[in-house]
Amino acid sequence: MAGQPITQRHLSVAASTVMTMVTDWADIPVDADLQYHSRDPFAVRMVFSMPGTPAVEWVFARDLIIAGLVGPSGHGDVQVFPGEQGIVLELNSPGGQAQLVAERPALVRFVQDMLSAVPLGGEDTYYDIDGEIAGLVDFEVPGSAQV
């Protein structure tokens, strides 16, 4: 029913692993924290960090990781696909690009846990579209005249 609050219990999944950043001169270990929360049921968050550098967070569609376990997935900024050494994540931004390789078992376990929390097709159970629309309707544009 429109206007009714969502009473669904929210779930989260988290995992930590070490990925390998592939460069021309060396392979560099990168700590990766993977996060999924049913409040944002279509997205996965990955926070990458290395000693002495600021952490970098990427947020992208969970479908990219799910599909990327078995074949090429994604176009543009994030691409995920199986490689010889594991699952490859290619991340592209205006500031640069990175190719990271994750151990397949670590990503498979994360995906299994994520799908146990919110199965494919069940995202709408957790997504509050009415709340999102209400937030947009109530949004005030700075400098605009209020009616």
Stockholm file with secondary structure:
# STOCKHOLM 1.0

chainA/1-147         MAGQPITQRHLSVAASTVMTMVTDWADIPVDADLQYHSRDPFAVRMVFSMPGTPAVEWVFARDLIIAGLVGPSGHGDVQVFPGEQGIVLELNSPGGQAQLVAERPALVRFVQDMLSAVPLGGEDTYYDIDGEIAGLVDFEVPGSAQV
#=GR chainA/1-147 SS CTTCCCCCCCCEEEEEEEEEEECSSCEEEEEEEEEEETTSTTEEEEEEECTTSCCEEEEEEHHHHHHHTTSCBCCSSEEEEECSSSEEEEEEETTEEEEEEECHHHHHHHHHHHHHHSCTTCHHHHCCHHHHHHHHHTCCCTTCCCC
#=GC SS_cons         CTTCCCCCCCCEEEEEEEEEEECSSCEEEEEEEEEEETTSTTEEEEEEECTTSCCEEEEEEHHHHHHHTTSCBCCSSEEEEECSSSEEEEEEETTEEEEEEECHHHHHHHHHHHHHHSCTTCHHHHCCHHHHHHHHHTCCCTTCCCC
//
